[in-house]
Amino acid sequence: MSVPRTRIRAALAGLTTLALLVTGCGAGDSAGPSAEPAKLDAGNYPITPRNLDRERTAETGAIQEALRLGGVVPLMMDLDSRLVYGRPGVAGKVTAQHPPGTWVTPDERFGELVPGLIAGWRTAGSRRDSTQLGLNAELALLRFANPDLAANAARVLAEENHRKYPPKGPLEIAGHPGHSFLSQYDAVDTWVSRGDFLVRLYVSNALATPPDPAPLLDFAKRVLDKQFELLAGFTPTVADELAELPVDSEGLLARTLPAERPGTYEDPTGVYTAAADLHLRERPDRMRPAYADAGVDLVASAGSRVYRTRDAAAAQRLLAALSAPLTATHYPYDSPPGLPDAKCYKDKTGPRFLCYLAYEHLVAEVEAAQPADLNQRMAAQYQLLTHGR
């Protein structure tokens, strides 16, 4: 899942100060940006909100259930404060059409080996940017059609994984019977089913010298304890009602640009709660305070991202928080024609551009590979934000 795909790794040091400066300059008093409509050229991009119900597919209901699950999967940093690095390329929604990559190859065999998958969510956290430089954990929560299918998935997927990577031997995690092993890389690898759900957890520490599974087992137990605690408060959608789950009840997703590759594994289309969206961040520890300060409750993601904040002043603070870390990885870049208040940046390592635009209580984030395309996308995004207002 790729939301966003830019490498935002620099510290958000001074975030509070920066936000106060932005607000203190009067930006927080403005409901929207200055704009010169005559200069806006959206090209072929849509400029009116689209009807998402008309774009429903057979997978749509499962995607909505996966997004719901994302809100009850713990962040690894909440279980160990050192695990502040997320894995946007790993984290995100799972469906039967797009099962977890690399578990079974090719993907088409997944349904044959483990039928009954409804939806799921994946997350990961590590102590450092590289997963090989200290404690690292990867977690997946999958919902199946019934307990028998979940138990079958735990057994079969463990066997499939160990066929490719033979473990050193079995392990036990107190309170969580399942299929647990010490991997050939001295990691704890476990598959635990409970009711309709399967939890897969992989915990490693490549720097441990000598390797010691005891602390990894302790952490694995904490993760599983927390996951099943959170899951106890979750009410699964009745299977027959999945197709009726709303896609965009708040009308936020309709104001994003369409996804570049709809229907693929890389398609991020959906409305995420703030809790779910944090799993997709490279540094969730830095974004959570910014979200809390701005009152972000929902993030709509497709071909662009739209954040919903508490009010116009909060939107300006969030814009500052999102753009602050870019100073280490991006150069400032000219705003698009007709949108002088947009904040834009160019990636220092290649031709990739990024712009932010605040309007009322919304903040839009738009990426592009070419300047001309960026200008058209931003023109369209502005008109989507302001349509009917």
WOQUI-V774202 format. One line per field, one symbol per residue. phi: phi as a letter, one per 30 degrees, with the letter a starting at -180 (. if undefined). A space follows every 50 residues. Layout:
# WOQUI-V774202
phi: ???
This chain:
# WOQUI-V774202
phi: .bbdcddccddcdieddddddddddjdddcdaddbcedcdbdhcddcbec ddddcdbdcedddddddddedbcdddddcadddcccbedcdkdbbddbde didbbdeddedddbdjdcaabbbaabdbecdcckdbbbbbcbccdadddd dddeddddddddddbeddldbbceibdlccbcddciccbbbbcbidcbcc bbbbadcdbdebdedddddeddddedddddddcccddeedcedcdddadc idddccddddbdicddddelccdedddddccdbddcdeddddddidcbbc badbbbcccdadddddddeddddeddddcbcdbdddeibdddcbbcddcl dbbbbbbcbhccbcbbcacbeddedddddddedddceic
